[in-house]
Amino acid sequence: MAKTFYTERDVEDLFRQGIMTITLTDDIVMTDLAYERANKLEMKMVQAEEAPPAAPVRPYINTAPSKSTAKSGNSTSSIIQNASRVAEIKTKVREAVKSRMGNNVDGAMLDAVIERVAKDLGLG
């Protein structure tokens, strides 16, 4: 079966038609800009049916709590260790990008991208 691709413009057209919910299936693909636009327009994205365990995870519809928040009784020291590990990963990514691109990278833009990716991955 052919896949349906939603672009930012498609999402805007659906919104103008009064459609506030997009039902996602394996045959529907949203571009990153379409996803962001749907969020800005406060549209709901729902999954048509429960995905089998082997199905790929779509982070924009994954509502399961992260492993770090799912565990009860997280100690303060483990939270601090997680924050320290996340900061270490961000620093390594920043250094790797700068070493590869040199002065051709805007530091503020790089930091914004790293923060956004970390947030998308649930690293905060």
N, C-alpha and C positions, 0 to 999 in steps of 0.2 A: 504494500500500500504506500502511496506517495505521502511524504511528510508535508505539513503545513508550516511555513515559516512566518512568524509575526515580527514585523519591524516596528520601529518607533511610530511611523506613520499609521500602520495598521492599528496599533493600540489607540492612537488619537482618534481614528475613525470609529472604532468601537465605542469609545467614550462619548463621542458626539452623538452616536446612535442610542445612548442611554444604557449601554451594556457595561455593567460594573463588575462582572465576574468573568474570568477566563478559566475555562476548564482545561487543564493540561493532561495530555495523554502521551504515549510513546511516539505518536505521529505528529505532535506539535512541538516546534522548536521556537524559542524566543531569543532574539538577539539580546545582547547586554543592554543596549540602548532601549529596546522595547521593555525589558524588565524594569529598568530604572524609571522609564516614563510611566509605566503602570503603577509603580510605587508612588510616584509624585502625584498621580491622579487618584490615589487611594483606591485603586481597583483591587479586587480580591483575585488571587490565583489559587485554584483548588485542583487537587489531583483527582482524576476521574475514579480511580480505584486504588486499593492498596497495592503497592508494588511488591513483587516477590523478593526474597532476600538477595537474589543474584542481580537484581536490577540496578542500574547505575543510580547514584544519588544525585538529585538535583538540589544544589544548596539553596536555591531561592525558594524551594517549597519544603525543605527539611525543617520540621518543627520539633524534632526530638531534642531534649536537653543535651548539652554537651556532657562528656564523661566527667569533666571536673565539677560540674554543677549537679550531676545526677547522684554522685556519691554523697551520702549523708555523713556528717561528722568530719568534714574537711577541717583539718587543723590549720591554725594561722600560719604555722611554719610551712606547710605544703602549699598554701596559697602564695606565700612569699617566694617559695622556690619556683612555682609556676611563673610568677611575674618576672622573676629574675631570668628564667629560661627564655621567656618570650622576648625580653629586652635583649638578651644575648643573640637570639636568632635575628632580630631586627637589625642589630649592629653588624652582624656577619653579612646579611643581605646588602645593607648600605655600603659596606666596605667592598664587597664583591662587585657591585655595580659601578662604584667609583673607580675601582682599579681597572675595570674593563673599558669604561667610557671616558675616564679622565675628567678633564674640565668641561666636557661636552654635556654634562648633566646638571640640571638646576636642582640644588640641594633641597629647596622647599618642596618642589614637585616630587622629588624622589621620596622624601619623608611622607608626603601625602599619599603616594601610591602604596608605600609599605604599610602605612596605617590602615588603608582601605582593604588591602589584601588580608592583613592580620584580622581585621574585623570580620571580613567575609568568611574566614576560616574558623572564626569563633575564638580567636586568640586575644582579642581586645586591644 
